[in-house]
Amino acid sequence: MQLKEVTTPHDRREFIELPVRLYRSTPNWIRPLDADVEGVFDKQKNKTFQHGECVRWLLVDDAGKTIGRVAAFVNDKTTHKGNDQPTGGIGFFECIENERAAFMLFDQCKSWLQQRGMEAMDGPVNFGNRDRWWGLLLEGFDRQPNYQCNYNFPYYREFFEAYGFQVYFYQLTFGRPIEGPLDDRLYEKAALVEKNPEYNFSYLKKSEWTRLPELIRQVYNRAWAKRGEIPELTEAQAKHLVKQMKPIMDEKLLWFGYYKNEPIAFFLSLPEVNQVFKYVNGKMNGLGKLKFVWHTLLKTNKKAFGVLFGLVPEHQGKGVDGAIIENFRKLAHKGGFAYSEYEMNWIGDFNPKMIRVAEQINADVVKKHATYRKLFDETKPFKRMPVVK
């Protein structure tokens, strides 16, 4: 077996095609869009390159056949934030069921990261935002992956844990049918907030979408960026995020909460486009676009996907979470709503408040991922991701 860095067009094709061959007989796997995967490694498209670097490798057997792949990352914005040691990342791991092959890929990542001063590595993670390609699937193999979410073979867990990776945090995906009641506690929260006229909640109409990047940034940075290793969302990043979401956005899925007309909460969802992309075989070429439009017109997709939920600290514990969800529920239960199923973006087990919110909408854990961490000096004490207070 031999490792080779991805440098040529042929290498890049092999990086894309390996999982297609590996998962050929796995019915619930959905091929990611080729352009989405390549975009992670494109310096013109991925802004993380402005403060980081990455590399990727293929593993080939003695006959020259590709049997594994992996990428390693250093993101200067998260290397030290919330960590006791400088920590890099690995991701996009795929491998045949061979421990020696897997360990060769892990060793290569470790060596590259150590050369850059790293003392630990997280994986599988993304070279960019945590809402994409993050975590190893441990439970929920019977369900199809959501857009840009990892789906992998069960045996990958054995590879990571045998190599010395330990669970840094678990990622829980909650899901439920659109129809059906909420927990009584959520109704109580909503009723409490309704008594205060300084709060209001509404979805962002299409005519107001130019405001969306700044609204997201205001709430996100107050609600999330001060916690642990999560970096602030810049204006450029917010605009890029909205630009990526815009082709599929549905105004009735973009909810904001306001206090004295200032944004203090968001509950943002999108149509779960993997339910359409599974028909295009990874390629948004002319034929792929026609298939996408066709299935969109047929309303093939009946699943909505929760992307972001955030509430600024000074309004937590006042029932705002219940109020924004109840306002969404009232709209969703009216006739003509396009979706019958709902899944939320993953919630870390370090965030018990958000887990309680998910439980109060009577959602169940339908998928479980794990973010693993490997300390290079195993004599040092291992620490889990701190719980959000």
Steps between C-alpha positions, in 0.01 A plus 500: 500500500617850421381851585498778243402864535210618287655731242373407152158499333513118506568506875207735556270270303616202705430695821142552379444155350634282785187530719280441195666160460505423873130577559366352176299239691396729789141608424476790748823673394446808283785618282608853594524756225846479346523879493422524873785268594746664262392841628644422843846472343468799264682809627272723295182356650593406857577811706656285775818503289542864604599379847589136453634225279406147401628203307347173385631158414400181322603153611561253218567127519784315329295472182448878488136487607376777731389348831493804733498876524530768768566873548673692779437862602641780709257785568680779685172634636421179688846355568517645851144618566352294783788248487772413751730420208526612136257276313462429130247291316452213258204422281359349182628163621397199294667160506452134423449273801869467582641636827856526370380715210299724732794543737727600211258781418478609865878488539546722197261759640667489842847550352391793283324668792794448736726670247273804537514506877176316570475280809159344429259438214121495481314289252323450283447875460483756224739772383237762568164532674385234746160461335662303216686169474540481877505188715503123457163329467448252788122447490235562236637296210139422405438865406634693204755775570397861485675742268875527572472267799727201545383145437755223548545129561452374859853354503654849485424533870726205574783662304477834682475350847772238445736776385446689825236755409262575787157660484535877538125545467197320362280661235129427521261542207139532612207434268121485503197526271380855430154408626451431868506690829785661689582441863275690743803686637561657159142626483545652845813681384324636194204620705735680740676688220171594332421715805794726420423715192866597462568154356391407148570210266470468125645326198718709271312572179685461174485874441716546816768241425765771452488539880562132566885497524510777759209357701675162516831656597351712778333207671768239429787701641312583818356152545786272393835662423593567863480131582800271498675466166226645278633800302298812425312515173636780283293712265662327201428155644138589572450624145666188362278279717185670374623488140538124530157455660312743275422267205300270727372735772131496591384816677266304728800317648701812597381618843629782719411623845527869589504698823421867455552432128859380554578140387560275799421150367488299180352165398625438148408199288535399138341245272708182548647504152672163522153361438536656153877478452487122539363490145787696337790259574726771640500713187319831457571511128229569243324170561542531876341844500207373294447218749523746789238731345276204412498356851458847648193560283364159598560592868686172547659626821276482805771557760607832655836526670582725795828677425549749784331576830636778715392721788710777651592438866309791654169363370556138596276353767213734409306267273620645168602159368149370555341806343695488174436126461129539575468774237665270246274209605184705451602584144615144422170351613301719265395349171739508209827469693748319273670272755390200704828410676752704696858435611717741692867569443709313754515616860812431703460313826684797653188711446232369741282809453456434128447131566213591732351720228515209253340270754223754563400493134451125554786411267701179533869438439505348151876520433808514719844619387818548700783748473812318611825646634843335501764640736847437360641482854274238652645556849310829516148498647221486243221756540155495340352810339387727789126513565333826398368668814 
